[in-house]
Structures are given as C-alpha cells and as structure tokens.
Amino acid sequence: MKRTVFTLLAAVSMGVAQAQPGTAMPAYGYAPPMPRQMAPMPPPAAPAFTKGSPAAVLEEGMGRLLKRLHSKNLDTDSLRKYLDNEVAPYFDFAYMAKSAAGNMYRHMSEGQRGRMAQRIKEEFLSTMVQRLVSYNNQTVNVVSQRMHPNARTGVVTTAIRGPQGYPTRLDFRFYKAKDGWKVFDVMANGQSAVVHYRRQFRQTMYMHRGRDQRPMIRPHRQLSSGS
C-alpha cells in the first residue's frame, strides 16, 4: 500500500512540475513514465558441494547444530554434551596440541601429549558453549571451498551473519584422515586457534621457567600435567 501511494505521489508531482508557468508543455498525448516496481532480487544460490567433501561435511554438521540451537531445551550442560559427542569427533585436537607445542612436542611423553590435547579440547569446547548459549538466530552460510592440489587438505570458508553488523568469517582447515575429514585449525576473521594455543603454551612455559629457572622440559611437563 505504501509503495502504491508513493508511486501516485511521484506521478502527481511530475505532472505539477510540467504545468508550471514558463515551461514548455509536453506534446499532446504525452504521459510521464510511471516508475517501475522492480521485483526483489532473489538470494544468491548456495554453491553445490560434492557429497563427502569438506564443505559438504561442514554444511551437514552446521545444519544439525543449528537445528539443535533452535530447540527449546537449550542449556549449558546439554549443549556441552552435544558438542562433545557430535562436534568434537570432527576435530583433531592431538594435531592442534602438536602444532601448538612445536619442537617441544618430541620431548613429551604420550601421557603429556594426551593431557595437552585434552586441555585444548576442553578450552575449545568451553569457548564454543559460551558463544552458542547466546545464539540469536544468526545464519551460517558455507561460502567456498579451496582444495590443495594434492586433494589431501583444504579450507572451507563460512560466513556467520547476525541481525545487525558485519558477518563474521570462519575458515575451517581440513585434512583427509583415515576415518574422514578432520578439522585441524579454525580461523576467525584471520585469527588462528592454533596460533592462539601456541602463544598460550609459550607464555605458560616461560612463566614457569622464569619462576624456578628449571630446564625448559620441566615446565612443559607441568603444563601438560595441568599444574
């Protein structure tokens, strides 16, 4: 209705302007062109990804997660359990621990490596729970997939758009494992999770080293053991 009123007002105003003194009258039979009502542009079609590809795996997982977030029974405990059972298996926290530890990783025992990977997993999932509990109908779109020429690794880009503000870009880095595609890093607007854990590891290691001046391997044992 508002658009119709606006169109009529526009036509009337054009006719009045033509009838003002000192202006040439339009030719007989002339009528000002009516503004066209443009049809709304359809949303861009979502790209089709090959079944079983990293993007298709992520798209399916995101769909299940959003369905879970739209459910009425959403609390911290149930969400954490869901992430632990349904989301965590798609991530390689052992690789994230190895990358964060760098050269020190080869000096660690299997127990230390496992504890460090577990700590990264717990921190990662806890951060996800905090963000997802405040979910407010944001939309998640899988934008693109870029594969390495060896077809063993790839990057999947997603855009999270809320009711207001600019979309947040998330890049998921995958590699092909024996049991399927695994995420080994996530980048939020260019900020890498692995780089974050690497800095965190080094800060903790040097903090312990500066406190008691023990060899570098000793603080690493303390960090991986949770002390």
C-alpha angles and dihedrals in degrees: 000000000000091000091052092050090048091051092051093048090050092052093047093048091051091052093050091051090055093052096055116119117265095030126108115252115240119250118278113279093020116141124183112250113260115236111257119239102230116217112241113263112251116239114262113270114256112249115255113235127198114261110260094021120128091255093050091048091050093045091053092047092048090051092054091046093051090048088053091049091053092057118106095232100071119146135144097259097048091044092051090050091050093050092047093051103033108025108029095065089066091060128076102217091169090062091046089053092048092050093046093050094048115181091355090068093079090058093055126096122235090257092053091049092050093049092049092050089049092052091051090049093051093048092045094050093043089055090049091051092051091051097043096047087066092050110150107184095286114170122232120205126184101223107180148345124218117190128197114241089250089059089223098102135032147164123234117197122206132182122214112199124188131194090272136020135029121316119262115235119220122187117197116199113209137187129190111252128182091262097042140282117341131193112231099172140014124204120199111198089334097315112123122218091210092053089050092054091045091056091045091052094049094047091052093045095050091043090059092042093052091048101054104008092230121154115284093251092060096060088048090058089051093051095048092047091054097244 
